[in-house]
Amino acid sequence: MAAPYVLHMMTPLANVSPFDVNMAADAGISIIVPYTNITQKDIVGLTQDAMFSRDPRNAVRTGIFIGGRDASMALDMMDAAKKSMFPPFQISVFVDPYGSFTTAAAMIAVVEQALRKTGTESLKGLEVQVYGATGVVGGIVGLIAAQAGANVTLVSHRGAEAIQGKADDFGRRYGVKLNCVDMKTEGKENLLAKAEVVLCAAAAGVQVLSKQELEGATKLRVAADINAVPPLGIEGVDVHDNGVALPHGVGVGALAIGNVKFKVQHALLSRMQEATKAVYLDFQDAVETARGLTA
Ligand SMILES: NC(=O)c1ccc[n+]([C@@H]2O[C@H](COP(=O)([O-])OP(=O)(O)OC[C@H]3O[C@@H](n4cnc5c(N)ncnc54)[C@H](OP(=O)(O)O)[C@@H]3O)[C@@H](O)[C@H]2O)c1
């Protein structure tokens, strides 16, 4: 009989996310252990403690989930966990800080689907603007869009310098270029006049774009919002909308994206359990899965 699957959920925060605990349970994992206030230096010890305690044949029945609210920190933790393993003890790692990897992946896949419906094959070469880019979701959604070949501008409402560090870090890690602008200095009107795709990942309950502002977005093809808490991020785009007509282009709402995010996270948790060899899952696996679901 296969050994029970054990998921060690680690976070630098004071609590692991109840959302992620429920997702793991609904994916069939019954042994879920939270570890809180974890720092980078704790990862090696915890990983080796988890891997040495199991018969090597059952190593693959052991997984680490890394959460938190900082994508770079979570990716560094995953690297530290991987580097601390060696045969035959390798265990799986899935990193999804604040659900941002699966959420951003779903957002990109749903936007690409909306683009295809209007005759545009991909994000390649498009002017993509990310609002709320200093947030963990906004940064990753910008990174994935850049990897897909878009010209990405990260927009912050508190100064370009607030976002530049993250853009530089992603540039170093993944060789992408992310432009950073301050919403107030640049002016929303000027920005929107150039936008072909808008990805709105601002804080819950914050409206970023009004209907009137969207009138000026004459090149817009798709505008997507991930905020499901009223007031929503884009006026005129309701949570369930998936292709609603805007003054220019179409809109996609938070729950149309959330529905795909939910399936992506479930699929990746299932992949950990079904693996016969350890797997290491990050936003790149999430986007591949999301694209498969929306193809
Ligand atoms: N549907 C799902 O599955 C799902 C999953 C996870 C998260 N979410 C949603 O995704 C969104 C982003 O999450 P997050 O944790 O990254 O958010 P967050 O950290 O709370 O906020 C993201 C960014 O929003 C911007 N912002 C805050 N107040 C603003 C204002 N008054 N005007 C304009 N921008 C403002 C800020 O960026 P700047 O200062 O740089 O402008 C902030 O860094 C949230 O709405 C969250 O609820 C959805």
The ligand as a MOL file (V3000), in Angstrom:
LIG
                    3D

  0  0  0     0  0            999 V3000
M  V30 BEGIN CTAB
M  V30 COUNTS 48 52 0 0 0
M  V30 BEGIN ATOM
M  V30 1 N -9.4860 35.7890 -7.8760 0
M  V30 2 C -8.4360 35.1760 -7.3280 0
M  V30 3 O -8.2890 33.9770 -7.5020 0
M  V30 4 C -7.4300 35.9670 -6.5370 0
M  V30 5 C -6.3720 35.3490 -5.8540 0
M  V30 6 C -5.4200 36.1210 -5.1870 0
M  V30 7 C -5.5840 37.5100 -5.1960 0
M  V30 8 N -6.6490 38.0660 -5.8290 0 CHG=1
M  V30 9 C -6.8280 39.5170 -5.9150 0
M  V30 10 O -5.7200 40.0060 -6.6620 0
M  V30 11 C -5.5120 41.3790 -6.3320 0
M  V30 12 C -4.0420 41.5900 -6.0680 0
M  V30 13 O -3.6360 40.8760 -4.9070 0
M  V30 14 P -2.3670 41.4030 -4.1060 0
M  V30 15 O -2.2160 40.6070 -2.8840 0
M  V30 16 O -1.2170 41.5000 -5.0570 0 CHG=-1
M  V30 17 O -2.9020 42.8570 -3.7310 0
M  V30 18 P -2.3400 43.9850 -2.7680 0
M  V30 19 O -0.9350 43.7050 -2.4160 0
M  V30 20 O -3.3090 44.1960 -1.6560 0
M  V30 21 O -2.4210 45.2690 -3.7020 0
M  V30 22 C -1.8480 45.2570 -4.9850 0
M  V30 23 C -1.5020 46.6590 -5.4100 0
M  V30 24 O -2.6780 47.4350 -5.6100 0
M  V30 25 C -2.2470 48.7770 -5.7090 0
M  V30 26 N -3.1600 49.7110 -5.0530 0
M  V30 27 C -3.4780 49.7590 -3.7370 0
M  V30 28 N -4.3110 50.7840 -3.4920 0
M  V30 29 C -4.5080 51.3920 -4.6790 0
M  V30 30 C -5.2560 52.5240 -5.0910 0
M  V30 31 N -5.9870 53.2420 -4.2000 0
M  V30 32 N -5.2430 52.8460 -6.4000 0
M  V30 33 C -4.5300 52.1270 -7.2950 0
M  V30 34 N -3.7940 51.0610 -6.9560 0
M  V30 35 C -3.7830 50.7050 -5.6780 0
M  V30 36 C -0.8770 48.8530 -5.0320 0
M  V30 37 O 0.0650 48.9870 -6.0890 0
M  V30 38 P 0.7310 50.3810 -6.4700 0
M  V30 39 O 0.9290 51.1300 -5.1890 0
M  V30 40 O 1.9980 49.9880 -7.1130 0
M  V30 41 O -0.1830 51.0560 -7.4020 0
M  V30 42 C -0.7280 47.4860 -4.4150 0
M  V30 43 O 0.6010 47.0490 -4.3190 0
M  V30 44 C -6.4220 41.6700 -5.1280 0
M  V30 45 O -7.5660 42.3590 -5.5880 0
M  V30 46 C -6.7690 40.2790 -4.6150 0
M  V30 47 O -8.0100 40.2630 -3.9380 0
M  V30 48 C -7.5370 37.3360 -6.5130 0
M  V30 END ATOM
M  V30 BEGIN BOND
M  V30 1 1 1 2
M  V30 2 2 2 3
M  V30 3 1 2 4
M  V30 4 1 4 5
M  V30 5 2 4 48
M  V30 6 2 5 6
M  V30 7 1 6 7
M  V30 8 2 7 8
M  V30 9 1 8 9
M  V30 10 1 8 48
M  V30 11 1 9 10
M  V30 12 1 9 46
M  V30 13 1 10 11
M  V30 14 1 11 12
M  V30 15 1 11 44
M  V30 16 1 12 13
M  V30 17 1 13 14
M  V30 18 2 14 15
M  V30 19 1 14 16
M  V30 20 1 14 17
M  V30 21 1 17 18
M  V30 22 2 18 19
M  V30 23 1 18 20
M  V30 24 1 18 21
M  V30 25 1 21 22
M  V30 26 1 22 23
M  V30 27 1 23 24
M  V30 28 1 23 42
M  V30 29 1 24 25
M  V30 30 1 25 26
M  V30 31 1 25 36
M  V30 32 1 26 27
M  V30 33 1 26 35
M  V30 34 2 27 28
M  V30 35 1 28 29
M  V30 36 1 29 30
M  V30 37 2 29 35
M  V30 38 1 30 31
M  V30 39 2 30 32
M  V30 40 1 32 33
M  V30 41 2 33 34
M  V30 42 1 34 35
M  V30 43 1 36 37
M  V30 44 1 36 42
M  V30 45 1 37 38
M  V30 46 2 38 39
M  V30 47 1 38 40
M  V30 48 1 38 41
M  V30 49 1 42 43
M  V30 50 1 44 45
M  V30 51 1 44 46
M  V30 52 1 46 47
M  V30 END BOND
M  V30 END CTAB
M  END
